[in-house]
Structure formats: C-alpha cells, structure tokens
Amino acid sequence: AQSVTQLDSHVSVSEGTPVLLRCNYSSSYSPSLFWYVQHPNKGLQLLLKYTSAATLVKGINGFEAEFKKSETSFHLTKPSAHMSDAAEYFCVVSDGPGRRALTFGSGTRLQVQP
Amino acid sequence: DGGITQSPKYLFRKEGQNVTLSCEQNLNHDAMYWYRQDPGQGLRLIYYSQIVNDFQKGDIAEGYSVSREKKESFPLTVTSAQKNPTAFYLCASSTGTPQYNEQFFGPGTRLTVL
C-alpha cells in the first residue's frame, strides 16, 4: 500500500525568501513521485516528477525536489518565492503493478507575503 | 491546442436529480480518470478507464457511474444515490505508460447541490 503525508497544511513566506514544502511517502515498490500545483478553482499542473533517474529533480518555475530514499521524503523547494507561487501544492505517489493509481497528499497551501 | 476540457464549469443540482459531467481530451491518451476534491483534502479517485469500453472503480465509486464509448470522452454521472455530491470534480488523462503515470488535468467542474 502507498501513502503520502504532507507535513504542513499551510506555509507562509515573504516574497524573495526560500520555500520548503515537505512530503513523506510510504510505498511497497519503487515509486514515482510528483508535485502538482493548483491555483484557485483551476485544474492541477505538473511541477516536476521523479521516476528513478536523478534524485534531484528540477521542475518548472524554479522549483526542485530531492528524492531521499533513506528518509522516504520528497520535499519541494524554491530559492526565492514569487507572489505568483501562492497556490495549493500536492505531493503524489504512484506505485504498484501497472502504476495506474495515484495517491494524493492532502495538500499544502502556500501564501506569499509582499 | 491539445488538452482536456470539462463542462460545465459550474453546475447546480436539486436533490434527487442525476447530473452528467463532461470530459473530453484530444491528447490521444488511452487512460482517463475522475477525481473528487473536497475543501482541505487531496484528490480522491472515483473511476478510471485504461482503454475504450473498460473502466474500473476507484476509492469512492458509490453513487457515481461512467462510460467510455470513445477514446476522447469519459463522462461522469452523479446519481441521486450519492449522498454528498457537492464538490469540485476533476478529470485527467494519461498515456498509461507503466513507467510513470503523469496525468494531465482539466479545469474542473464545481457541482453544488441545492
């Protein structure tokens, strides 16, 4: 069975400061991991994905995440927050035979203060 | 432009009525999915389809039905048996490649039961 825990339901940062959104997962197999972003009343957009290649994954809009198997973590970071980064972020794991099913974390709402 | 469309954007229903949410994709993807999103929660899988004329129940299929008669279309019917249907509904599609399972999302339909 697979599961995802996003450790913070809300994160608030000032514009220009670093962003850290934390995610831990559990998986019976070698998982694929994703971060998606959702702006209000919109669908989800893929930020980045890990699929057993390089453990440091770079995504769009300056985001990156590091897969740490020993810590079962996949934290999302960005060196400098922008006002447009304010949104809901979801950590997602995919594993198991066929890898058809995704399991979503409960989300982290990022606020960016001017 | 390739993508996923959902209609309508907003839908209001009286108790006891069935309603159908539309989802169309022109990405030539084999797999399609329906998720439900409630405030402060991640996405929960309702139904998914890996190929035309075949679909599988997800985690919360009770009170919902789907069909997959065409590759590009995967409509979701919310029946009167669904006790708490007010939610944001998201449709997604993917290539179904087993190696990873990146999904592309539509803009969503917000259903409100009056």
Interface residues (C-beta under 8 A of the other chain):
Chain A: V4 S9 S32 F34 Y36 N41 K42 G43 L44 Q45 L46 K49 T51 F90 S94 G98 R99 R100 A101 L102 F104 G105 S106 G107
Chain B: I4 Q6 A31 G40 Q41 G42 L43 R44 L45 Y48 Q50 G58 F88 L90 A92 G96 P98 Q99 Y100 N101 E102 Q103 F104 F105 G106 P107 G108 R110
